[in-house]
Amino acid sequence: MANSAVQSDGASSADILAEDSLRADMYEFLASLLRGEPGDELIGYVAGLQGDSSAIGSASSVLATLATKIANDEIRDEYMRLFIGVGRGEILPYASYYLTGFLNDKPLAKLRNAMQTMGIERAEGVKDPEDHIASLFDIMAGLIRGSFDAPGDLAAQAAFFKTHIDPWAPLLMQDIEAAKSAIFYAPVGTIGRAFLEIESEAFDMDEAG
């Protein structure tokens, strides 16, 4: 996974359905926007997005327009205000913080145990704790693509999603949408919220079936 915050002890490729490849692409796209200040290449890619009438498509159109109208440095400044700030940003995108009110708490320990079981390590040079939302999205993409030394079937994906993402990430996305500092990132929150809702409903239907 290019620019991923996590890496596998022994990644392998797997043939996956086109719809699953699109799911992995979306997780990776959201991770790339939430991991750090977006570079010129990423902003240029965003500017070329084509939307449709769906919630994700509509927000993508808005995001593409903003990418063409807001200077790249201003977009990066917005990321800094939102997620880093002076001392701390407006939003702390970590599972531990959202679930317990503290950083580096039990949710992080639980995630590290799960990562060890799956043969996943934090990539070299990554300073953020592994429960940063971008890392979790990277892991979901890797599970979908079969990149780890662990089962990546729907059951494994659902278990990881329901344990480490679904309990808090939808609220994070709502907070990004509503953040005072968010202009470019407001539709990113909308895309993330709509996508996670689709994922949650799909996993629920699979379990029910």
C-alpha positions as CSV (number, residue, x, y, z in Angstrom):
1,M,0.0,0.0,0.0
2,A,1.7,3.2,-1.2
3,N,2.2,5.7,1.6
4,S,0.5,3.5,4.0
5,A,0.8,3.9,7.8
6,V,1.0,0.2,8.3
7,Q,2.9,-2.7,6.7
8,S,2.6,-6.4,6.6
9,D,5.2,-8.9,7.8
10,G,4.6,-10.7,4.5
11,A,2.2,-9.1,2.1
12,S,0.7,-11.0,-0.8
13,S,-1.5,-10.0,-3.6
14,A,-4.9,-11.5,-4.2
15,D,-7.5,-11.3,-7.0
16,I,-10.6,-9.5,-5.8
17,L,-13.9,-8.5,-7.2
18,A,-14.1,-5.1,-8.9
19,E,-16.6,-3.9,-6.3
20,D,-14.2,-4.9,-3.5
21,S,-11.3,-3.1,-5.3
22,L,-13.4,0.1,-5.3
23,R,-14.1,-0.3,-1.6
24,A,-10.3,-0.6,-1.0
25,D,-9.7,2.4,-3.2
26,M,-12.2,4.4,-1.1
27,Y,-10.5,3.5,2.1
28,E,-7.1,4.4,0.7
29,F,-8.4,7.7,-0.7
30,L,-9.9,8.7,2.6
31,A,-6.7,7.6,4.4
32,S,-4.5,9.7,2.1
33,L,-6.6,12.8,2.8
34,L,-6.7,12.3,6.6
35,R,-3.1,11.0,7.1
36,G,-1.4,14.4,6.7
37,E,-1.2,17.6,4.8
38,P,-2.2,16.8,1.2
39,G,0.4,17.3,-1.4
40,D,0.0,18.9,-4.8
41,E,-0.4,15.6,-6.6
42,L,-3.3,14.5,-4.3
43,I,-5.0,17.8,-4.5
44,G,-4.7,17.7,-8.3
45,Y,-6.3,14.2,-8.2
46,V,-9.2,15.5,-6.1
47,A,-9.8,18.4,-8.5
48,G,-10.4,15.8,-11.2
49,L,-13.1,13.8,-9.3
50,Q,-16.4,13.3,-11.1
51,G,-19.5,13.1,-9.0
52,D,-23.1,11.8,-9.4
53,S,-26.4,12.2,-7.6
54,S,-25.5,9.9,-4.7
55,A,-24.4,11.3,-1.3
56,I,-20.8,10.3,-2.0
57,G,-21.0,11.6,-5.6
58,S,-22.5,14.9,-4.6
59,A,-19.9,15.5,-1.9
60,S,-17.1,14.5,-4.3
61,S,-18.3,17.2,-6.8
62,V,-18.2,19.8,-4.0
63,L,-14.7,18.6,-3.0
64,A,-13.4,18.7,-6.6
65,T,-14.7,22.3,-7.0
66,L,-13.0,23.3,-3.7
67,A,-9.8,21.7,-4.8
68,T,-9.7,24.0,-7.8
69,K,-10.8,27.2,-6.0
70,I,-8.7,27.0,-2.8
71,A,-5.0,27.4,-3.0
72,N,-3.0,24.3,-2.1
73,D,-1.2,25.9,0.7
74,E,-4.5,27.1,2.2
75,I,-5.8,23.5,2.1
76,R,-2.7,22.3,3.9
77,D,-3.1,25.1,6.5
78,E,-6.7,23.9,7.0
79,Y,-5.5,20.4,7.7
80,M,-3.0,21.8,10.2
81,R,-5.7,23.8,12.0
82,L,-8.1,20.8,12.1
83,F,-5.9,17.9,13.1
84,I,-2.6,19.4,14.5
85,G,-3.0,23.0,15.6
86,V,-0.9,24.7,18.2
87,G,-0.8,22.2,21.1
88,R,-3.7,20.2,19.5
89,G,-6.0,20.5,16.6
90,E,-9.8,21.0,16.6
91,I,-10.2,17.3,16.0
92,L,-8.2,14.4,17.4
93,P,-8.7,11.5,14.9
94,Y,-7.8,8.6,17.2
95,A,-10.0,5.7,18.4
96,S,-8.7,6.0,21.9
97,Y,-9.7,9.6,22.2
98,Y,-13.2,9.1,20.8
99,L,-13.9,6.0,22.8
100,T,-12.4,6.9,26.2
101,G,-11.5,10.6,26.1
102,F,-7.8,9.8,26.4
103,L,-5.0,9.2,23.9
104,N,-3.0,5.9,23.9
105,D,-5.7,4.1,25.9
106,K,-7.3,0.6,25.9
107,P,-8.6,0.8,22.3
108,L,-5.0,1.3,21.1
109,A,-3.8,-1.7,23.0
110,K,-6.7,-3.8,21.7
111,L,-5.8,-2.7,18.1
112,R,-2.1,-3.5,18.6
113,N,-3.0,-7.0,19.7
114,A,-5.2,-7.5,16.6
115,M,-2.5,-6.1,14.4
116,Q,0.1,-8.5,15.9
117,T,-2.3,-11.4,15.2
118,M,-2.7,-10.4,11.6
119,G,1.0,-9.8,11.0
120,I,0.7,-6.0,10.6
121,E,3.3,-3.5,11.8
122,R,3.4,0.2,11.9
123,A,5.4,1.5,9.0
124,E,8.8,3.0,9.7
125,G,8.8,6.7,10.2
126,V,5.1,6.9,11.2
127,K,4.8,8.8,14.5
128,D,1.1,8.7,15.0
129,P,-0.4,5.9,17.2
130,E,-1.8,3.1,15.2
131,D,-5.4,4.0,16.1
132,H,-5.3,7.1,13.9
133,I,-8.2,6.9,11.4
134,A,-5.8,6.8,8.4
135,S,-4.1,3.7,9.8
136,L,-7.4,1.9,10.4
137,F,-8.5,2.7,6.9
138,D,-5.2,1.4,5.6
139,I,-5.7,-1.8,7.4
140,M,-9.3,-2.2,6.0
141,A,-7.9,-1.7,2.5
142,G,-5.2,-4.3,3.1
143,L,-7.8,-6.8,4.4
144,I,-9.9,-6.3,1.4
145,R,-7.0,-6.7,-1.0
146,G,-5.6,-9.7,0.9
147,S,-2.3,-8.0,1.7
148,F,-1.8,-9.5,5.2
149,D,-0.9,-12.9,6.6
150,A,-4.4,-13.3,7.9
151,P,-7.8,-14.1,6.5
152,G,-9.2,-11.2,4.6
153,D,-12.7,-12.6,3.8
154,L,-15.9,-10.7,4.6
155,A,-16.1,-12.2,8.1
156,A,-12.6,-10.9,9.0
157,Q,-13.3,-7.5,7.4
158,A,-16.6,-7.2,9.3
159,A,-14.9,-8.2,12.6
160,F,-12.2,-5.5,12.2
161,F,-14.7,-2.9,11.0
162,K,-17.2,-3.5,13.8
163,T,-14.5,-3.6,16.5
164,H,-12.1,-0.8,15.5
165,I,-13.9,1.6,13.2
166,D,-17.7,1.5,13.4
167,P,-17.9,2.4,17.2
168,W,-16.4,5.9,16.6
169,A,-15.4,6.7,13.0
170,P,-18.9,7.8,11.9
171,L,-18.9,10.4,14.7
172,L,-15.5,11.6,13.7
173,M,-16.7,12.1,10.1
174,Q,-19.7,14.1,11.5
175,D,-17.3,16.2,13.5
176,I,-15.2,16.9,10.4
177,E,-18.3,17.9,8.5
178,A,-19.2,20.4,11.2
179,A,-15.8,21.7,12.3
180,K,-15.3,25.4,12.4
181,S,-12.1,25.2,10.5
182,A,-13.4,22.9,7.8
183,I,-14.0,24.1,4.3
184,F,-12.1,21.7,2.0
185,Y,-12.4,19.0,4.6
186,A,-16.2,19.3,5.2
187,P,-17.1,17.3,2.1
188,V,-14.4,14.8,3.0
189,G,-16.3,14.2,6.2
190,T,-19.5,13.8,4.2
191,I,-17.9,11.2,1.9
192,G,-16.5,9.3,4.9
193,R,-19.7,9.3,6.8
194,A,-21.7,8.1,3.8
195,F,-19.2,5.4,2.9
196,L,-19.0,4.1,6.4
197,E,-22.8,3.9,6.6
198,I,-22.8,1.8,3.4
199,E,-20.1,-0.4,4.8
200,S,-21.9,-0.9,8.1
201,E,-25.2,-1.8,6.4
202,A,-23.5,-4.2,4.0
203,F,-21.8,-6.0,6.9
204,D,-25.0,-6.2,8.8
205,M,-26.8,-7.7,5.8
206,D,-24.1,-10.2,5.3
207,E,-24.3,-11.3,8.9
208,A,-28.1,-11.5,8.7
209,G,-27.9,-13.6,5.5
